[in-house]
Amino acid sequence: MSERPNAKRLSMIVTKGSLDWAYPPFILATTAAAMGLEVSMFFTFYGLNLLKKKLDLSITTLGNPAMEMPLMGMHLKMPNLIGMLPGVDAMASKMMHNLIKKKGVASIEELRTLAVESDVQMIACQMTMDLFELKREDLIDGPVLGGAATYIETASQSEINLFI
């Protein structure tokens, strides 16, 4: 991360791999890169799923009491109890994918490609890869492999550190 010694730096740990948790890190990373910051993203545990070649991202209403979806001119609040019913996660995921497409929001695949093109450093956690039995060829091109020490070294040189 020291290609430009005077550049401000942003590092983040990405730990979540669901559709709704995929947007914040990629939007922040690509925006920061566009603003001239050097950006590093450390993908660990379920966040590592965001680096897989084939994404199959979904959301869940369970444990997400703030979730509301626009529907027929209103906002439908999704009670936690509904999340336990079979098929609700699939329905909510389809609704979210449709909303993203309808509103013209970039897909995670597009944001991820933009991050690679913007020279965002992506680090795949080697321990997590070993834990979940993932291989380098399961991931997109671009990420480097590293561990906690790699992240700590990067974070210690960054003005902004985020945990997402």
C-alpha positions in Angstrom: 0.0 0.0 0.0 2.9 2.4 -0.3 2.9 3.1 -4.0 2.1 6.8 -3.3 3.8 7.8 0.0 1.6 10.9 0.5 -1.7 9.4 -0.4 -4.3 8.9 2.3 -5.2 5.3 3.0 -8.4 3.4 3.8 -8.4 -0.2 5.0 -11.4 -2.3 5.9 -12.2 -5.7 7.2 -15.1 -7.3 5.3 -16.8 -10.0 7.3 -20.3 -10.3 5.9 -21.2 -12.1 2.6 -24.9 -11.4 2.1 -26.3 -9.1 -0.6 -27.2 -6.3 1.8 -23.8 -6.4 3.5 -21.9 -6.6 0.2 -22.8 -3.1 -0.9 -21.3 -0.9 1.8 -17.7 -2.1 1.5 -17.6 -2.0 -2.3 -19.3 1.4 -2.5 -17.0 2.8 0.1 -13.9 1.3 -1.5 -14.6 2.4 -5.0 -15.6 5.9 -3.9 -12.5 6.3 -1.8 -10.4 5.1 -4.7 -12.1 7.6 -7.0 -11.2 10.3 -4.5 -7.5 9.3 -4.7 -7.2 7.2 -1.5 -5.2 4.0 -1.5 -7.7 1.3 -0.5 -7.2 -2.2 1.0 -10.0 -4.6 1.7 -9.4 -7.7 3.9 -12.0 -10.4 3.3 -12.4 -12.8 6.1 -15.0 -15.4 7.2 -18.3 -14.9 5.3 -17.0 -11.8 3.6 -14.6 -14.1 1.7 -17.7 -15.2 -0.3 -17.7 -11.9 -2.0 -14.5 -12.8 -3.8 -15.9 -16.1 -5.2 -16.1 -16.3 -9.0 -19.7 -17.2 -8.9 -21.8 -15.0 -6.6 -25.2 -16.2 -5.3 -26.0 -13.5 -2.8 -29.2 -13.4 -0.8 -30.6 -11.6 2.2 -32.5 -12.6 5.2 -35.2 -10.9 7.2 -34.3 -12.8 10.3 -32.4 -10.7 12.7 -32.9 -7.6 10.6 -35.8 -5.6 12.2 -35.1 -2.5 10.2 -35.8 -4.2 6.9 -38.4 -2.5 4.8 -39.1 -3.1 1.1 -41.0 -0.7 -1.2 -44.1 -2.5 -2.5 -47.1 -1.1 -4.4 -46.3 2.5 -3.3 -45.9 1.6 0.4 -43.1 0.3 2.5 -43.6 -3.3 3.7 -41.9 -3.9 7.1 -40.6 -7.5 7.4 -41.3 -8.7 11.0 -38.6 -11.0 12.4 -41.1 -13.8 12.9 -41.7 -14.0 9.1 -38.1 -14.8 8.5 -38.6 -18.2 10.0 -41.1 -19.3 7.3 -39.8 -21.4 4.4 -39.2 -19.4 1.3 -39.2 -15.9 2.9 -35.5 -15.4 2.4 -35.7 -16.4 -1.3 -38.7 -14.0 -1.7 -36.9 -11.2 0.0 -33.8 -11.8 -2.0 -35.7 -11.8 -5.3 -37.5 -8.6 -4.3 -34.1 -6.9 -3.4 -32.5 -8.1 -6.7 -35.5 -6.7 -8.6 -35.4 -3.4 -6.7 -31.6 -3.0 -7.4 -32.2 -3.7 -11.1 -35.3 -1.4 -11.3 -33.4 1.5 -9.6 -30.4 1.1 -11.8 -28.0 0.3 -8.9 -24.8 -1.3 -9.9 -24.6 -5.0 -9.2 -22.0 -6.4 -6.7 -20.2 -8.0 -9.7 -20.0 -4.5 -11.4 -18.8 -2.9 -8.2 -16.2 -5.6 -7.6 -14.9 -5.2 -11.2 -14.7 -1.5 -10.6 -12.7 -2.1 -7.4 -10.2 -4.2 -9.3 -9.9 -1.6 -12.1 -9.4 1.1 -9.5 -6.5 -0.8 -8.0 -8.2 -1.5 -4.7 -6.0 -4.1 -2.9 -8.1 -7.1 -2.0 -6.7 -9.5 0.5 -8.3 -13.0 0.9 -7.8 -14.4 4.4 -5.7 -17.5 4.0 -6.9 -18.9 7.4 -10.5 -18.5 6.3 -9.8 -20.2 3.0 -8.3 -23.1 4.8 -11.1 -23.2 7.3 -13.8 -23.3 4.6 -11.7 -25.4 2.2 -11.6 -22.8 -0.5 -8.9 -22.8 -3.2 -7.3 -19.8 -4.9 -9.0 -20.9 -8.2 -12.4 -20.5 -6.5 -11.8 -16.7 -6.3 -11.8 -14.0 -8.9 -8.5 -12.8 -10.3 -6.8 -10.0 -8.4 -7.0 -10.7 -4.7 -3.8 -11.6 -2.9 -3.7 -14.1 0.0 -2.8 -12.9 3.5 -3.5 -13.2 7.1 -4.1 -11.1 10.2 -0.5 -9.8 10.1 -1.0 -8.6 6.5 -4.1 -6.7 7.6 -2.5 -5.3 10.7 0.5 -4.0 8.7 -1.9 -2.4 6.2 -4.2 -1.0 8.9 -1.3 0.5 10.9 -0.4 2.6 7.8 -4.0 3.7 7.2 -5.7 6.9 8.3 -9.1 5.3 8.1 -9.9 1.8 9.3 -13.4 0.3 9.0 -14.9 -3.0 10.2 -17.8 -4.0 8.0 
